[in-house]
Amino acid sequence: MFSRKKYLFLLQPWVAAFLSSAAFFAIIFLFFRPGYAVGDDISIISLASGYLGGKPLPFLVYSNVLLGFILNPLYASAPTLNWEILFFIVINFLSVWALVYIFWVELPKAGLKLFAAGTVFLCDTYFLINITYTMMAAFATLAGLCLVLSAVQAPTGLKKSTLIFGCALTLAGSLIRFKSMLLIGGLSLPLFVLFYRPFQFKKLVLAFSLLTLLVSSAYLFDSIYWQASPAWYSYRSYDTVRTQLHDTPRKINVKPAYPQIGWSRNDLKLFFNWFFPDQQIYSLENLQYLVAHVPGRQASKAGTLTTLAKSLIDPLYWPYILLILSTWLLTLFYGLAKRAGPGLIALLTASFAFDFYLAWTLKIPDRISVPLFAGVAIFSIYVLTRVGSDSPELCFQVRRKHKLPSTAWIAAMAVIGAFACGLVINQSIDSSNLHIKKQAAYENILIDMQNLRDNGKIANNALILSPAYGFPLEWANPLSLNLPAIQVLEMGWLTFSPAYEKVLLEFGAQSIPEAFYEKNNIYLMTRPASLSEILDFIKEHKGLGLKPTLIYQIPATDVGLYKLLQNP
């Protein structure tokens, strides 16, 4: 029998928030298929699991080595489980639970609580279905900062448990990706500037001193540990410079400068297609020259603004825009425009400033822009909790000076909310169907690779080298670890890393591209366009004409597995 005591227990905010968050996660994993958003995560997992290098490594390149220390023994003890993704899911669940809890505690009306929870769920759906460490770090930081802010504004004293939970989530976000933590931290600054009065200053200083100490200590440990390993530190120095070419407008501004370092047009194309194996041609000194002599910004600020304006047309961002609009309508409905308006405007301004800066000086892919939009939507809800913190029941009384009846406002917000929900569901279905298709194809590719080896068409100890758009490791199901039994080495940002060098050493390859034609067990998987560029590279720099033999082609794609042989 369902007693009153059990009923009251379920109505407790932390219980209700937990159950609703659990129901949301159940819906996601029962009815949709998560997948990797990009290939970076699988490269990091290859290091953490020991697929590259022979043993689990803590050097996750873009994540803190402390996360590596957590993951390494887990992968070693149960290698079939994809521990990094499981870690992401747990952190994401705690983040959703925390946000829903805060809003249910601090918003006074049932309708507001449901609206806030719905906003959190809709914002997180894309993160869960299109998994990548960049977005997971951003969402953890988003929840963590909201918890910390909630802890220091309590009139009855510092909420220690809330503060500890918030610091832990923010620290987790910084371990997963430090730059994502900085991005969301910067977006939250308007909340400190405009809503400092509800916070108790001493508590605020204490809380953020603790948070800063934790995050900076982890960052410092990561830096020291890298420096203690000369080989990995040398690689990081190279990768830092390489990133300033791949991830900035230098990619489009580089054309006048590359002949100065002796690169041909083909050398340049290969570099930006993630094939740069020759340490003399693609040396650190050559890359540093390009960084120093090529503009790192877009040529036109007006063109950057045009690019940003066009991005708003992308339906991917419409749900977040609609949720932000709904929050604005709520402030008008309750007559809180004067109190909440500055905070909402400041959030939009900060978001636009970050968007503009990233588009002008770096790049702004979906995995960056989506967290920014989601951050504005969720922080906007947090603004509502701040304006009503002194007397929520009084603030959230309908005090309108307009003539529209309440039913019209409620209907408008309901329509906007339903449209946003419909867009999210439609996008989730499309993403899920794409992931199902890719994951099924990936399983077939693994079977085909095994059959090729069993039938003697490729060597038993085969090594497949794969530039960009080669072996689709990112098509794998992220909920399990199913890397190829045949060693695959991606020629991406791991090029020249100690793990990369160790794999080549294990297969007796001194260098690439010589290994393609000197070793019978080393193969190339790529598209025809990249294949042609690689053949031209070998002919130009090694003086050899090679004949590619197609061994296998991934169905419904133009990606093929080739053996390169010298022309007789």
N, C-alpha and C positions, 0 to 999 in steps of 0.2 A: 504494500500500500504506500502511495506517495504522500508522505506526511508533510505537515506544514514546515517542520524543521528542515526537511530536505529541500522544500521549495525555497525557503529563505536562503539556504546555503547556495543554491544555484543562482539566486539573484545577486549574490555578492559580485562586485565588479570584476575582481580578478578571476573568478570562476566563470562568469558569463563571457568574459573576454577570451579566456582559454578555450571554452567550448565552441564559441563562434569561430575562432581562428582555426581550431582543429577541423571544424566542418568545412571551412573554406579550403584548407589543404586537402581534405579528403575529396572534395569536388574536383580540384585541379588534377590530382594524381589518378582519380578514377576515370575521368571523362576526357582528359587531354594528355598529350604526349610531350613531355619536355625534351629539349634538345640543346646542343651547344649553339650559342649565338655566333661565335667565331672560333677560329682554330687555336687561339692563344692558350685557352684553358687546357686543351689536350696536350700541348707542348709542356706546360707546367706540370701536368699530371705525369707525363713521361719521365720527368726528373724526379718528382716526389715518390713515384712507385718503383723506380729503378729500371724502367724499360730502356732508358738510355743510360749507359755508363755501367750497367751491371748491378748496381745497388742503389737503394733509395738515397737521394741527395737532398740536403736542406736548402741548397741554392735554387730558389724558385724564381729568381731573376726579378720579377715584378711584384712578388709577395715577400713578406719578411721571413728570414730564416727561422724565426721562432715558430711560424706556422709549419715550416718544413720539419722542425723537430717534433711537432705534434703528429704530423702525418706519416713520417718515415717508419716508425715502429708499427703503426696501424697497417700500412701497406705490406710490411714485412710479415706480419702475423696472419693477415687475411688478404692475400693479393687479388682475389676476385671481386672484392668490394671496392667501389670507387669512393674512397674515404674523403677526398677533398670535396666532392659534390655533396656527400652526406653531411659534411661539416657545414657547407653553405646552406643546405636545407634547414638544418637545426638552427643556425644563426638567423636565418630568414624567418623561421617560425617564431623565435623569441622576439624578433623585431616587430612582427605583425601583432603578436600578443601584447607587447608593451604599448604600442601606439593605440590599439583599441582600448586597452585598460585606461590609459591616460584620458582619452576623450570621453569615455563613459563615466569616469570619476568627475571630470571637471566641466562637463556640459550638463545643464540642468534638465533638459527636456528629452523625452524618449525619441522624438523626431530628429533632434539634433544628434543624439547618440547614434541612431541608425544611419544618418547621413554621413557622419564621420567614419563609422566602421565601413560603410560601403565605399567611401573614398579610399580608405587604406586598402581594401581588398581589390578594388579595380586598379589602383596604381601598382600593386604588387603582382598582378596576374602576368603581365609581360615579363617581369623579372624571373618568375618561376618557370615559365614555359620556354623562355629563351635565355638559358643560363650562361652567365659569364661573370667572372670574378670582379670585373669593374662595377657592374650594377649591384652585385650582392654586397660589396663593400660600401657603396653609396647608401643602400637602404638600411644597413646596420648602423651606419653613422647617423642617418636621419632619425632613426628611432632612439639611438643612444643620446643624442643631443636634446631631443624632446624630453626624455626622462630626466636628464641632468637639470634642465631648466625647470621642470616641474618640481624637482626636489628642493631647489633653493628658493622657491617662492612660497613655500608652505608657511602660513602664519603661526602655526603651533610649534615650529621647530624644524630642523633639517630632517628630511626623510632619508635616513641612512640607507635603507634597503633600496629605495628608488635610485639614489645617487650611485650606489655600488653597481646596480644593474645597468644604469646608463653608461657609466665609465667602462664597464665590461664590454658592452655592445660597441661603443665607440672605439675601444682598443681593438676589438675583433675586426672592425672595419679598416682600421689602419694597418693591421697585419695582413689582411687580404689584399688591399691596395691603398697605399698611403696617399696617392694623388686623389683618389676618390674621396677619401676622408677630408682632404683639404678643400676640395670642391664644395662639398656639402657644408663644411664648416664655414666657408666664406659666404655661402648663401644664407646661413643663419645669422650673420652679423647684424642685419637690420632689427632682428628681434631683441638683441641686447641694447642697441642704441635707442630704440623707440619705446621699449617696455622695461626699462631699468627700474622704474618705481615699484612695481610689484615684487621685485626681487630684494631680498635682504643682502646688502652689499657685502658684509663679512662672509655670509654663506656663499655668495656668488664667487668671491675671491678664493675661498677655501675649496669649493667644488672644482673650479677650473684650474687651480693650482695642482690639485690631485690628478685631474684629467691630463693636463699638460705634462706632468711628471711621468705618468704611465706611458703616454704615447711617445714622448721624446726619448724616454729610456729604451723603449722597444726599437725605435728608429736608430738610436745611437748604437745599441747592441748589434743591430743588423749591419751597420756601417763598419764597426770594428771587426766583426766576424768575416766580412768580405775582405777587408784589408789583411787579415791574418792568413788568407789563402791567396798567394801571389798570382796563381794561374787564373783563378776566378776573378780576382780584382782587375787583372789585365783585360780579361774578356769584358767585364762591366764597363771599363773605360772605353773600349772599342764600341760596345753596344750603345753607350750614351751618345757618342758622336754619330753613329749610324742612325739613331732615332731622330736626330736633328735634321736629317735629310729625308728619311721616309715619312716622317710624321709632321712635316711643316711645309709651308709654301715653297721652300727651296726645291721641292720636287718639280715644280712647274717653272721655277726661275733659274734652274741650273744650266740651261742650254748654252749660254755664252761662255761659261766658265770651264766646263768639263774638258775641252781640248787642251787646256793649259796643263793638265796632269797626265796627258798622253792617252786619255780614254778615247775610244772610237764611239760612234753613235750606238753600235751594237753593245759595247761594254756598258754604256749608260742604261740602255733598255733592260739588259739582264739584271743590273743592280736593282732597278725598281720593280723587276719581276721576281725578286728574291733569289737570284742566283749570283753569288759573288764569292766563289770558293778560292780564287787565287790570291794569296796573301801579299803578293807583290803588287798586283794591279789594284786590288781593293784594300790597300794598306791603310793603317790609321792615319798616316801623314797625308795621303791623298784625300781622305774623307775630311780631315781637319782643314785642308786647303779650301775645299768646297764650302764648308760651313763658314769659314772666315770671309769668303769672297762672293757668296751668293746671298741675296736678300732673304731674310727669314720671315717676311711679312707679305701679305697680299699687296699687289701693286696699287690697288684702289680701295679706299675705305667705302666708297659708294658701291663698288662691286660686292664688297663683303656684306653690306646692308641688303643688297638685292638677293644675295644667296640666302641670307637669314629669312627674308620675307618669303622667298619661294618655299623654304622648309615648312612654313606654317600651313602651306597647302597640303602637305603630306598627311593623309588620313591617320597615320600612326600616332600623331600628336593630338588629334581632335578630342579623344576622351579626356585628356588632361586639361585641355583648354576649356572644355565644357564643365569639368569639375571646378576649375578655378572660377569660371563664370557663375556657377551655382553658389559658391561661397560669397561672391560679391552680391548676388541677389539676396542672400540671407542677411547680410549686413544692412541692406536697404529695407528689407522686410521688418527687421527689428529696430530700425532707426539708429543703427550704430555706425553710420558712415563716417562721422567725425572722429570716433574713437578707433575704429578698425581700419579706416581708409588709408591713413599714413603707412601702417604696417603692410597692408596689401600692396600698395603702390611701391613701397620700398623693396618688397620681395620680387615684384615683376621687374623693377629697375635693376636689381642685383642680378637676376637671372639673365636679362638682356645683356648686361655688361659682360658677364661670363661668356655668353653665347658669342658676342661680338669679338671678344678678345681671343677666344679659341679659334673662331673661324678666320680671324685675321692673322694670327701668328702660328697656329697649329692646325688641327683639323677637328671636326666635331661630328663624329659618327653617331649612330643611333645609341650605342652603349654609353655615350656621354650625354647626349641631348635628352634622352628619355628620363634619366635620373634627375636632370635639372627641372624638367616639366613636373615630374612627380614630386620633387622636393617643394616646388612652389605650391602645388595643390595641398600637400599635407601640412606644410608650415602655415598655409593660410587658415587651415582649421585650427592650428595651434594659436593663431592670432585671436580667434574667437574665444578661446579659453582664457586668454590674457585680459581681454577687454571686459570680461565678466567675472574676473577673479575676485573683485571686492564684494560684489553682490549679484551672483548669477541669476537668481530668481527675479530680481528687479530689472537687470539689464535686458534679459530676454523676454520682456513683455513687448507686445506689438505696439510700437509708438510711431506710427506712420503719419506723414503729413500729405499723403496722396489719397486719391479717391478710389483706387482699385480695391475691390474686396479681397479678403484673405484667401478665398477660394481661387481667385485668379492667380495670385502669387504662388500658392501651393501647386496649382495645376502647371504653371510655367516651369517651376523647379522639378516637378515630377516628369514632365516631358523631356527636359534637358537631361535629367538623371537616367531616364529610360533609354534615351538616345546614346548616352555615353556607355551605358551597360551593354546595349546592343552592339556598339562598335567594338568593345572589348571582347565580347563573346565571338563575334565574327572574325576578328583578328586572331583570337586564340584558336579557333577552329582551323583557319588557314595555316597558321604556324604548326599546329598539331598534325594536320594532314601531311604537310611538307616533311616534318620530322619522321613520321611513320614511313613515308616513302623512302627517305634517305637511309633510315636505319635498316630497313629491309634490304636495300641495295648494298649497304655496307656488309651485312651478314653474308650476302651472296658473293661479294668480292673476296671476303676471307676464305670462303669455301673454294672459290676459283683459284686463289693463290695456293691453297693447299694441294689442289688437284694438279696444278702446274708443277709443283715440286714433286709430288708422287709420281707423275708421268715423265719426269726427267726433262721437262721443258725449261726449268730453271734449276740452278744448283741447290743442293740440300742446305748449304750454308750461304744462301743468297742474301745480299744486302741491296735494298731498293732505295735509291736516292731520289728525293721528291722535292723539286722546287714548288713555288706557289702553283696552285691549281693542279697538283699532282695527286698523290694518294690521299683520298678524302677521310683522314682520321677524324675530322670534326663531324662526320656523319654518324659516328657511333652513338649508342644510347648512353647518356651520361649517368644513368642510374646503376650501371654496372661497369666493371673494368674489363674491356674486351679488346685489347690491343693485338695487332697481327702477330702470329707465331713467327713469321718471317720478319727479320729486322728491317724497319723502315726508318730512314733518317731524313727528316724534313730540312730542306736547305733554306730555312727562314732566319729568324732572329737568333737562333741557337748556333748559327755558323761561327766557327772559331772558338766556341766554348770548350772547356775541358771535357764535357760529356760528348760533344761532337767529335773531338780529336780522339777520344778513347774508343768510340765506335769504329772510326776509320782504322785505328791501330789494331783492333781486334780482328778486322777483316784484311789486314795486311796491306792497307792502302796508305801510301805515304802522303799523297795529295790528290786533289781533284782539280782539273778534269782528267788527269792522266789515268786515274783508276778506272775510268769507263772503258778504256781500250786495253789496259795492261792486265786487268783482273777479269777472269772468266765468270766470277760469281757476283759481279757488281752491275746493277741495272739502273736504268733511268725511267721514271714514270712522270710524264708531263703531257702538255698539249702540243699539237703540231707546231704552233707558232713559236713556243718556247724551245721546242726541239730544234727548229731551224736556227734560232739565235744561238743555241749552245753549240751546234755544229759549226756555225760561222766563227764563234769564239775560238774553238779548238783549231780551226784552219788558220785563223788570223794570228794566234799567239803560239801555237805549237807546230804549225806548218803541216798538219796532217788532215787529209780528207777521210772522213769516217762515213760508213754506211750504216744507217739505222735499220735494225730488223725488228719488226713489230711482233711481239710475242702474245700480247693480250690487250684487249680494249675494254674499258669499263662500259657496260651496256648503256645505251641512250646518252652517251657523252662522247667527246672527242679525246678523252684522256687515254693514253696508251702506255703500255709497258714495253720498253725497248732495250735491246742489246746493241751497243755501238761497236762496230767492227772496223778495222782498218781496211781501206780499199787495197786490193792486191796490186 
